[in-house]
Amino acid sequence: MKNHRIFFWAITSALGGFLFGFDTAVISGGEQNIQLMWQLSDIMTGQMVAMALYGTIIGAIFGGVPAQKFGRKLSLIGIAALFLVSAAGSALAPEIYSLMFFRFIGGLSIGASSVVAPMYISEIAPAEQRGKLTAMFQFNIVLGILIAYFSNYLIGSGDVESWRWMLGVEVIPATLFLVMVFTLPESPRWLIVAKNRVEEARKTLAIINPDTVEESVRSIRESDTHPGRAAKISEFFTKRYSFPIILAFLFAFFNQVSGINAIIYFAPRIFDLTGMGADAALLSSVGVGVVNLVFTMLGLLLIDRFGRRFLMYIGSFGYIISLSAISWAFFTETFTGLLVPSLIFLFIASHAIGQGAVIWVFISEIFPNAVRSFGNSLGSSTHWVFAALIAGNFVYIESLFGGGPIFAFFAFMMFLQLLFVWKVMPETKNVSLEEMEEKLGIRNG
């Protein structure tokens, strides 16, 4: 990385991804003690865990609004503050409803961070490094999940109130994120497109690449169809933007109908179905987490060198092979040795190097400057709505049909994803955000 300041800006905003992953996973270590401490029913315990997911959907749907109106930096400050409030409030909650409220606040910040952080990184990154830098958001999500598991392990669950420390330790990275985000410059693209603050934008563009400042300013201004003001949501849902809207929706849709969150959330249950029993928790929390991290790092290294479509081809073929084989194992009840866990690790590796590495990058690239915040909200909210639908209904559907048909369905959907990558998905490697409009055929209507 030639420009260390750009790398620092990307790492700082990607801390939102770390908190995203940490907050999502940390509850797994304390939910049983919370249920025991307050004598909660299974339904109430499930709702307590799910409150963050409800908040995530709301945060993703509306996260683009402040980013569009007040800017990327101020939105990131707000997100960091929400993470901090959620962590402290959850740790100190006097009863279940307070805990659920602060879990919901944490979900808002997760959803909003999945909109704003990748968008900000894509707007400050040089085209040739944009994939790697934006994919750091996903890397930080995976890292946050692993650190949450490790933190829960260190704290332990012997004390019935140990969950307070598990949730409260998030105050440390949340505070660090809040302090560091104040050092970020505002996105030069937002400054020009939404506020016409060209001179302020020039200063940041000069840091990104001093040789192309005027060229960048000219390209951004030529791409702007709403000079000096932010576009309205009604201007987003028009025929002009129909192609990137379809791309973002389908990309996020395929991400979830791969079954990734069903497997992440219910890996112990899936392993139990194969007769593995007590080993399930270790395999799901450590094995899945390590594979996810390693192959996310590999995707990070490859995404700018070989392109987004290349990684999606690898991921799609890996999905189809692993999911088809898992389906076959359930249909034939072939559960010998580590066959199913190995196939699940192959599935996780395929996801990490493909959809996991590409999704936040691709969605942040395909929308014009004027409506990128709305586009990111659309992609992110689609992702979270289908995550809730699939994860929320997986156990019930599995009880009706068993594992074979479910994994066969996921495999078929990944065959459709392969067709989408082959026939529809454009390559966005080494293309500036302004040139992307021309490539997708949406410049100047």
Buried (B, 14 or more C-beta within 10 A) or exposed (E): EEBEBBBBBBBBBBBBBBBBBBBBBBBBBBBEBBBEBBEBEEEBBBBBBBBBBBBBBBBBBBBBBBBBEBBBBBBBBBBBBBBBBBBBBBBEBEEBEEBBBBBBBBBBBBBBBBBBBBBBBBBBBBBEBBBBBBBBBBBBBBBBBBBBBEBBEEBEBEEEEBBBBBBBBBBEBBBBBBEBBEEBBBBBBBBBBBBEBBEBBBEBBBBBBEEBBEEBBEBBBEBBBBEEEBBEEEBBBEEBBEBBBEBBBBBBBBBBBBBBBBBBBBBBBBBBBBEBEEBBEEBBBBBBBBBBBBBBBBBBEBBBEBBBBBBBBBBBBBBBBBBBBBBBBBBEEEBEEBBBBEBBBBBBBBBBBBBBBBBBBBBBBBBBBBBBBBBBBBBBBBBBBBBBEBBBEBEEBBEEEBBBBBBBBBBBBBBBBBEBBEEEBBEBBBBBBBBBBEBBEBBEE
